[in-house]
């Protein structure tokens, strides 16, 4: 079994610890005083922002009257794993903390629902397409940084697609994504051929939202919703805005990033799953195949 990313372990541990405290009817203030900790330390532990040593965890579990040795061993191991370095940490100098946290959660997901109105999603990009995008988006950066971003994308692709049978990828792309000749005709032909090939994979569902659909919800905001098979794992929503990114748990406010939005705006994972479902109703396999072939033929002519 693939080792879980430390961010996943932190997420699961913090939820279990919060549940245990609430089951005992205790406030954070009472627990912090009993453990001789500052209240801020406990808050950070329950928020996944602060690690906890095995000894501190055992003492805390004893205070919560947890006696099941198997559960204690599981939580202690979870705490140890949560303090390890993720393979993603080597990319902290080129990618945002929000994206790296999202990529860590992706490794434990069993379903991913992604909508992209502008560009081919990173997991589906060819090397040439990715280089063409980064040359514009990150054009002012050193070539070494751009190369490292491409390296991250390739590593992420390899790790995700190695999980065939464990992770189902659902994609909806606006038709403009496949009509825009990113990097020129040659690069885009290869990208379209790659998308057509990916549609034959059992773990990939790819639909194109046609221009005929008109205006629709979330047409300017790319998003991804991750779902896990573990009951303690909430769905995760990853949003990309022009001004930045945001990562939102199903049971709480933005976990990372925290892009300011209108309070009435829908920013919960179930809302975006519903939007994805609505968009999927506007697509079909047959029309998707026709649009991809049409886009490819237009580049060949």
N, C-alpha and C positions, 0 to 999 in steps of 0.2 A: 504494500500500500504506500502511496506517495506521502511523504511527510508534509504535514500541514504548515502553511506559512505562519510565522510568529504572529502576524496581525490577526489571523483567524483564531489562534489560541487565546490571544488577549481578549478578543471579542467574546468568545465563549466563556472564558473564566470570569470576566467582569459581570456577565449576566447571571451566572450561577451564584456568585457571591452576593449580588444584590438580592436575588431571590431568597437565599438563605437568611439574610438579615431581615427581610420583610416577613418571612415565614415565622421568625422569632419575635415579630412585633417590636423591633428595635429601630431607633433612629440612628442616623450617622453620628450625631453628637454623643449619644450614649455609648456606641461601640468604640468610637475614637478614645473616649475617656477610659473605658475599660482596658483597651489595648495600650494605653499610654502613648497614643499617636496624636498628631494634630488632626483636626477635622479635615483640613485640606488634603492630607495624605490619603485618607480613606476615600474622599471624593475623587481624587485622581486615580486611585486603584479601581474604583467602581466605574470610572469613565474610560478605563483602558489607557490612561495617559501616564501611569506610573506602574512599574513592575513590582512584584512582591516576591520576597525570598521564600524558599521552602519552609524555613523555620517560622517565619511570620505567618505564613499561610496555615501551617499546622496549628499554631496557637489560635488563630482566628476561627478555624473550623471547630476546634475544641470549645471555644466560647459559644459557638452556634450549636453546640451539643450534637455535632455530626459524629456518628460512631461507626458507620459503614466503612470498613477498611478498603473495600474495592473502590468506593467513590472517592475516599480520601486519596488513595494512590493515583487515581485518574486525575484529580484536580492538581495534585502536586506535580505530576508529569506535565500537565497543561501549563502550569506556572513556569516550569523549567524551560519548556519549549518557547513560551512567550518571550523569554529574555534572550533568545538566540538572535543572530543576525540573519535577516532574510537575504536570499540571492539577489533581491531587488535593491538592496542597500548600495550596491556598487554604482547605481545609476542616479543617486541623489543629487549629483552635480549637474545633471542634464534634464531630469524629469521632476515634476512637482510632487510633493508629499501626497497630495490628493490622488494623483494618478497611480502612484506606487502602492498606496493603500488599496485602491480599487483593484489593481493587478494582483495583489496578494489575496483578496477576497475571491477573485475570479478562479483561483486554483482550487477552491473548495466548493464552487458552485456546481449544480447539476443542470441548470437551465439558465440561458442568457438571452434576453430580449433586447435587441439593439435597433434603434432607428437613426438613420443618417440622411439629412437633407442636402448635404453639400459634397462630401468626399467619401470615397470608399473607406470603410472602417479599417483600422490598422491590422486586425487579424486576417483580413482578406486582401491586403495590398501586396503587389509584387515589389521587388527591390527597386526597380526603375521608377515605378509610380511613387513609392515612398520618398525616394531621393528627390523627385521633381516637386513634391509637396513641401518637403523640408527646405529645399533651396529657396522657396518663396517665404514660407512661414518663419523659418529660422535663418534666413539668408544673411543676417548681420552677425551670426555666430561663427566661431572658428570651425573649419572643416572637421577637426577632430571631435568636436561636440556633436556635430551632425552625424558623423559616422557612428558615434556611441549611441545616439538615438536609434539609428537603423539597427545597430546590434541588439538593442533592447527589444525592438519590434520583432526581429527574427527569433530571439530567444523566447519571447512570449508566444509567438506562433508555434514554435516547436513544442513547447511545454503544453499548450492548450490542445493541439491536434494529436499529441501523444496520448491524450485521455479519451480516445475514441471509445464510445460506449458508456462513458461516465458523464460527459457534458454535451448537452444538446444546444446548438447555437441557432437562434432564430434571428433573421435579419430582414428589415424592410428598408429599401433605399428609394429615395425620390428619383424619378426618371432623369432629372437633371444630372445626377451623379454619373450615370453611364453615358450621357450625351456630351459631357464636358471633356474635351480632349486634353487631359492633364499630361504635361510632358511631351505633347506632340502625338501625331497619329501612330507612330510605331510603338511608343510606350503604352498608349491607350488600347491598341489592338491586343497586346499581350495581357493587359489587365482584364479586358473583357473576356478573352479566351480563358483566363484563370477563373473568373467568376462562373463562366459556363461549366468549367470542369468541376468546381467546388459544389455545384448544385447536384452532382451525382453522388456526393458523400451522404451517407445515412445520418451523420451527426450535424449536417448543415441544412437549414431551411432558409432559402433566399427568395424574397419577393420584391418586385419593382412596383412602386406606386406611380401609376401613369399620370401624365399631365392632365388627362381628362377628369381626374378626381377633383380638380379645382383646389379651392382653399380648404385646409383641414387643420385640426388641432395640432399644436406643437410643431408646425411646419418650419419654424426657424430654430428649434432647439434640439440638437442631437442628445440622445439619452440611451442609457443601458440600465436594465433591471436584472439583477442577479438573484437567483433563488437557490437555496440549499436543501438537501434532503434531511438535514439534521433539524429536529423540532426546535432546538434552542437557538437556531440561527434565523434572524429576521431577514426579510428581503432587503437588498441594498439598491439604492437608486444613485446613478452617476449622471450628473448633468453638466453639459458644456455650454457656457455663455461666452459672448465676446469678451467680457471682463474677467473671466476665470471659470473655475470648476467648483462643483460642490458634490459631496458624498453624503447621502441621507439614509439613515436607518429607518426601518418600518415603524419602530417604536419610539422615535425621538427626533430631535432637531438635527440640523446638519452636523455630522460627525467631524467632517474636515471641510475646510474651505469657507463655507458659510456665506456664499454670495448673497447679498441683500436682495430680497424679492418682495413683491406685494404680498402682504399676509393672506390675502384672499386667493393667491395663485396656488394651483395644485402642485404640491411638492412632496407627495407621499408615493412610495413604490406602488401600492395598489392602484392609485390614480393613473400612473403611467402604464401599468399593465393593461388597464382598461383602454387607454389611448392606443396602445399597440394593437389590441384586439380590434378596435374600431378601424384602424388603418389597414389591418390585414383583410378585413371584410371588403375593402376597396381594391384588393389585388386578386390575382389568380395565377396559377402555375403556367397556364397556357399563354396568357398575356405577358407574363414575365419572360418566358422563353422567346416570344416574338419580339419584345423590346430589345432584349440583349442581342438577338441576331440582327435586328434592324440597325442598332447602333454599330455593330461590328461591320456590317455591309457598307454602311455610310463611310466608314474609315477606309475600307478597301477599295471603294470606287474612286 
